[in-house]
Amino acid sequence: MTPDAIVHQPLTSDERDRLASATPEQCVRVFKELLAQATGRLSEAFDAAVPVGALANARSHLIDELLIQAWQHFGPHDAQAALIAVGGYGREELMPASDIDLLMLVAPEAVATTAESLSAFLTFLWDIRLEVGHAVRTPAECQTQARADVTVITNLIEARLITGSASLFAEMQQAIAPERIWPSEAFFDAKCHEQRARWQKYGDTAYNLEPNIKENPGGLRDIQMIAWVTKRHFGTTAFEELVRHGFLTQTEYFTLIESQALLWRIRFALHRLAGRREDRLLFDYQRTLAAEFGFSDTEADLAVEQFMQQYYRAVMELNRLNEMLLQLFREAIVLHDHIGPPQPINKRFQSRSGYLEVTHDQVFNRSPFALLELFHILQLHPELKGVRASTIRQVRESRHRIDDVFREDLRARSLFMEIFRHPTGLSRVLTRMNRYGVLAHYIPAFANIVGRMQYDLFHVYTVDEHTLMLVRNLRRFSVSQHDHEFPLCSAIARRIPKRELLYLGGLFHDVAKGRGGDHSQLGARDAWDFCQLHHLSEYDSRLVVWLVETHLLMSLTAQRKDIRDSDVIQEFATLVGDVNRLNYLYLLTVADSRATNPKRWNSWKDALLRELYLSTRNALERGLDNPQAQDDLIEQKQTEAMRILARAGVEAEQCRDLWHKLSADFFAPAAPEEIAWQTEQILASERLGLPLVAIRSLAPRGCSEIFIHARDGKNLFVRTTALLDQLGLNIVDARITTTDDGGAMNSFQVLGADGLPVPQGEETDELCALLHRELEQLDNDKFEVARRLPRQHHHFPIETRVSFNDDPKRQRTMMRLVTLDRPGLLAEVGSVFASCDIRLQSAKIATVGAEVDDVFFITTLADEPIRCETVLACLRQEIHRRLEKSPARA
């Protein structure tokens, strides 16, 4: 059969004869065989590029034929029942694994007599492996259920008679007609409320890394929403009718149909690939689908990124069309086209029924700068509910006027900067500017990042969505109602002289993503050109450019370096230069981190950046030419720690005797309160014996600290980290100290799986007991981590990279490890150190999505730097060997 023939006749005449003539004993086998064969032919037609709309109809017709025959074999044989298709099946839009939603309509007097045959019918459908959703109701029950639940009426308005009593079906349709229940006004309001709730459930964004192509904003459910309202109000689901009624232009109609066709095609391929109903574009499928849709890797973009950008741009268009159509529907259905009189704003704009609109059709032709003025007016008039659909359409049709001449227009440049300087509404209007395509036209570099995803687990939104969320976060720092969220950021935001420079730095920080090369450097050039075009002073321009160039500097310093090392602070302060730049950079870094992956933002990251900011500000205020000597700093810490311990009844002589055994590495990275607590624990071990385990909440750092004092041993770090990993605790920092008498004092700063400190109480008591038992078995060098690698991590083949650098001042070697995050990683690395006679001094643990970027400070057993190239080469080789055979690679 040709693809066209398959679409029109999913079953051959011989196959129909087999269905009709099958005996009860043959039915299950024959129906299953013919269903599989016809499904296979539809799949071949998909590969032959037959439109998916036609395939969805064909599958519906195929199921119709199977159900009609099954009804004749097993269903009621009188005229008091009917088989009805509802939902997507009623629309004749069946994908390969879509549920088949059925309503079995029965007359009231036939409920008891048809029960047995309906049960046999359903059992048969399950036997042939059809995914059936069903309900058995009378027409009156349909009305009762539908009146109480908008979901039920939505399903029923798409009802289609498959077989059985036509009069019963007509009775049901009459019972649920708009004049009886759910008039179009009430239905429209209920569906709008339902849509808002659904969007909120899916994060109010269409741009998640693993989007649900059906339920996310801009997804298929939003297209269906348009169809449902059209059906209820106009009595038709044909989108062509929206053109005839003036709701869509011909161009918008084609955009709607093309976007729907793309989502249908993706959904068809997704169902086929998953082998079941699956509407989430999981990482498991994205690469395969990208290849199937004809994309291939380029130097700048992975095939999967190109495929997902096509998807995101389609849903952005659908989201805009949905907004526009629902507004038009509201005017026609709720307001009955009785729009209020216009309220003048200026010569070009007016408000009508709470929505902004142009005063006449030629506004954008005669005054192109009004394309930006519209958004500034929304800021000036926060009482406006939005933009009228007719004006949105005119904005879209006039975007071509935003060219080089437009950008040179002083009025346009002034308006754009006024938008950024206005104290309210910036993030709201930037979102609209992006949705209407104005932002990408005004800043051509921005067009490249619209809908652009990065194929990793760290960036959970498209680049444009992330950028707008970053600006939103920056704006919240300036809004008093949100002062409680980030008090320090809010206080700083009020002190910086020009907030618009901060927002511009945020707008351009990732604008060069996906263009090849260093996006920070490329974006800085774009930012400079923009600032010069908009006549910013050289000082202001250089500040914006510096923010774009260095927007990663603060987070990388906090993650990869020991920020309690005075040399690290001095180096960072030198790079920053002054407190004003530090203020801007700190605000940008916090907003960027939160907008990159809100679920991974936690109190630990907040505390780490805050600590780096405060230490650097102190260094800058003291003067870069007046750094504080480490010996003086340690002496200050010891003095303060001694005061804290004295209040707890600890004698000074005890402290001095203990501290004399410890190196500067114990004191340099610790706060006085931390030194005091750990000292108290160590002194307690003289009474309680070793090993000693103590846990406390470390509020200033937003984490929990686990302190272990035990006899030193090769397996101490290995067994500790293996157990913490097995318990689902995330180690974010580790400090290993060895005393002159062979004791080990290890401090681990940890977070729970939820990114929060470990709750104090029974949970910490149990953890102490587990660790204590584990540390009594240090002679056993075997460890096991049964925790599984997260599903998503399997799709990121991150190459393991090991590099070494000298840390001459501290007389140690710094080893940086970049690899795929996996269960038991730290224990595996610690095991390598133990087998190679390497001593671990401390570690900085950073996980970015699926990628680990850890730094280990190591020495020989004699506490000397590792300078032998042969030893370093063997260490690198052994780490590669161990990690390549780990479960992550299985």
C-alpha positions, 0 to 999 in steps of 0.5 A, a space after each residue: 500500500 502507498 502512504 496515501 492509501 494507508 491514510 485513507 484505508 488503514 485496513 485492507 478489505 481482506 483485513 476487514 473480512 478477517 475481523 468480521 468473520 473471526 470466531 470468538 476464539 480467534 478474536 484476540 489473536 486476529 484483532 491484535 495481529 491486524 492492529 499491529 500490522 496497521 500500526 506498522 503501516 502508519 509508522 512507515 507512512 510517518 517515515 515517508 513524511 505523510 502529515 501527522 494530522 492525516 496519520 492521527 485521523 487514520 489511526 482514529 479510523 483504524 480504531 473505529 473499525 476495530 471497535 465497531 467489529 468488537 462491539 458487534 462481537 461482544 457489545 449490546 445488540 439492541 438499540 439502547 446503547 451507543 459507543 461514543 468517542 470523546 476527548 482526543 479520540 473524539 477529535 480524531 487525533 490519535 497518536 500511536 500511544 494515545 489513550 482511547 477515551 470512550 463513553 458507553 452511553 446507555 438508556 436508563 432502563 438498559 443499565 442492568 441489562 447491558 452491564 454484562 456485555 459492556 464488561 465483556 466488551 471492555 475486557 476484550 479491548 484490554 486483552 488486545 492491549 488497547 489503552 482505554 479510558 472509559 465511562 458508562 453513563 446515561 444521558 442524564 448522568 452525562 448532564 449531571 457530571 458535566 455540570 459539576 466538572 468542566 473537564 467532563 463537559 470538555 470531553 463531551 463537547 468533542 463526542 463522536 458517535 462510533 456505533 450504536 443508537 444515534 437517537 441516544 447520542 442526540 439525546 446526550 448532545 441535547 442534554 449538554 447543549 450550551 443553553 442547558 449547561 455551561 453557556 459559552 461565557 461560563 465555559 470560557 472563564 472556567 477554561 481560562 482558570 484551568 489554563 492558568 492553574 496548569 501553567 502554574 503547575 508546569 512552572 509558568 514557562 514553556 522553556 524547561 529542559 525537558 518540556 511537556 509538549 502537551 501541558 506546558 505553556 504553548 503546548 498542544 493543550 493550549 491549541 486544544 483550548 482554542 479549539 474547545 472555546 471555538 467549538 462551544 461558542 461557534 459550534 465548530 473546531 475548524 480553525 479556518 472559521 477563526 479566519 472567517 470570523 476575523 480572529 486570525 489573519 491568514 498568516 497567523 492561521 498558517 503559523 498556528 497550523 504549522 506549529 501544531 503540525 510540528 508538535 504533532 510530528 514530535 509527539 508521534 515520533 516520541 510515542 513511537 520511540 518510547 513505545 508508550 504514551 509519553 509527552 515529555 521531551 526527556 533527555 532520553 529521547 532528544 538526541 534521537 529525535 534530533 537525528 530523526 528530524 534531520 539535524 546534525 552537529 555543527 561547530 557552533 551547535 549540537 543537533 539536539 540544540 538546533 532541534 530544541 530551538 525549533 521546538 521552543 520557537 514554535 511554542 513561543 509563537 503558539 503562546 503569543 497566538 494563544 494570548 491574542 486569541 483568548 483576549 479576542 474571545 473574551 471581547 466576543 464571548 464575555 463582553 459581547 463586543 461591547 468594548 468600552 469607550 477609549 481613554 486617551 493617553 497620548 496621540 498614539 495610544 489609548 486604553 480601552 476596557 483596561 487594555 492598551 491600544 493604538 489610536 489608529 491603524 497607521 501609528 507604527 507606520 507614521 511613528 515607528 518609535 511607538 513600537 518601543 513607546 508602547 512598552 514604556 507606556 505599560 510601565 507608566 500605567 501599571 493599571 493596564 491589564 495588557 495590550 489589545 490583541 489588534 495592537 499585538 497583531 500590528 506590532 508583529 506586522 510592523 517589526 520589520 521597521 526596526 532596522 538600523 535607521 530605527 536604532 539611530 533614531 534618538 527617540 527610539 534610543 531614549 525610549 529604550 533607556 527610559 524603559 531600563 531606568 523606570 523604577 517599575 515594570 521592567 521585567 514584565 515589559 521585557 518579557 512582552 518585548 521578547 514574546 512579540 519579537 521586538 527585543 530580538 529586532 532591536 538588539 539583533 544579537 539577542 535574536 540568536 539566543 531566543 529559544 536557544 537551549 544548552 544541552 546540560 543539566 545546569 542551565 534549565 531554561 533557554 538562554 533568553 528565558 534565563 536572561 529575562 529571569 535574571 533581570 527579574 531577579 535583579 529588579 526584585 532586589 530593588 523592591 521593598 516587598 522582597 527585602 526579606 529574600 536577600 537583605 544584603 542584596 537589597 541594601 546594596 541595590 539601593 546604594 548603587 548609583 545607576 541600576 540601569 547599568 546593572 540591568 544592561 549587564 544582565 541583558 548582555 551577559 549571555 547574549 553571545 551564547 552559541 556563536 563559538 568562542 568565549 561568550 563573555 568576550 563576544 558579549 562584551 563587544 556587543 554590550 560596548 556597541 550598544 552602550 556607544 549607540 545609546 550615548 552612555 558615558 565611557 565610564 558607564 560603558 566600561 562598567 557594563 562591558 566589565 560586568 559582561 566580561 567577568 560575570 562568571 568570575 565571582 561564582 568560579 572563585 567561590 566554587 573553586 578556591 578557598 575563599 578563607 585564604 587571604 591570598 585568594 581574597 587579595 587576588 580577587 579584590 585586585 581583579 575587581 578593583 573597587 567596591 562599586 564594581 564589587 557591588 554590581 558584580 555581586 548582585 549580578 552573580 546572585 541573580 544569575 545563579 538563581 536564574 540558571 537553576 532555581 532548584 539548585 540554588 540553596 543557602 550554601 551558595 548564598 552564604 558562600 557568595 555573601 562571605 566572598 563579597 564581605 571579605 573582598 569588601 573588607 580588603 578593598 576598604 583596607 586598601 589593596 596595598 595593605 593586605 592583612 598578613 596571614 599570621 596576624 589573621 590567625 592570631 586574631 582568630 585564636 584570640 576570639 576563639 579563646 574568648 568563646 571557649 572561656 565562656 564555655 569553661 575551657 581553660 586557655 592552657 588546654 587550648 594552647 597545648 592542642 593548638 601547638 600540635 596543629 598547623 596553620 591549615 587548621 586555622 586559616 580557613 576557619 572562622 573563630 566560632 568554628 575553631 572554638 567548636 572543633 577545639 571543644 570537640 577534640 578536647 572532649 575526645 580525650 574523655 570519650 575516646 576515638 573515633 569521635 563524630 559531632 554534627 552541628 548546623 552551620 547557619 552562617 554557611 547554610 549547611 551542616 558540619 560533620 566533624 570527625 576526630 579519629 586515628 589517621 588511616 588511608 581509608 578514613 576519607 574513603 569510608 566516610 565519603 562513601 557512607 555520606 554518599 550512600 545516605 544521600 548527603 551532598 559534600 560541598 566542602 572538606 578539610 582534612 587535618 593531620 596532627 603531629 601525633 597521627 590524629 586526623 581531624 576531618 571537617 565535612 560541610 554537607 547538605 541534604 538531598 533537598 539542598 538544606 542542612 541536616 535537621 537536628 535531632 534524631 536524624 543527626 544522632 542516627 548519622 553520628 552512630 552510623 559514622 562511628 560504626 563505620 570508622 571502627 572498620 578502617 582496616 577494611 578498604 572495601 566500600 560500596 555505594 548502591 545509590 543509582 546514577 540519576 536518569 538524566 546523567 546518562 545522557 551527558 558523556 562528560 570527558 574526565 579531565 585531571 590537571 595539576 598546579 603548584 600551590 608554592 605558598 602552602 607547599 601543596 599540589 592542587 589537583 582539579 578534576 572535571 568529570 561526570 557526577 556519579 554516586 561514590 565519586 569522592 570515595 573512589 578518588 579518595 581510594 586512589 589517593 590512598 593506594 598511591 600514598 597521597 595525602 589529601 589536605 582539603 577539597 572544594 566540591 562543586 557540581 554544575 548540573 551533571 558535571 563535577 568540577 572538584 579541586 583537591 589539595 594534596 601532598 606526599 605523606 611527608 606533607 610536601 608538594 608532588 613534583 615528580 611528573 611520573 607520580 602525577 602521570 600515574 595518579 592521572 592514569 589511575 583516576 581515569 581507570 577507576 572512573 571509567 569502570 565506575 557504574 556511571 559508565 556501565 
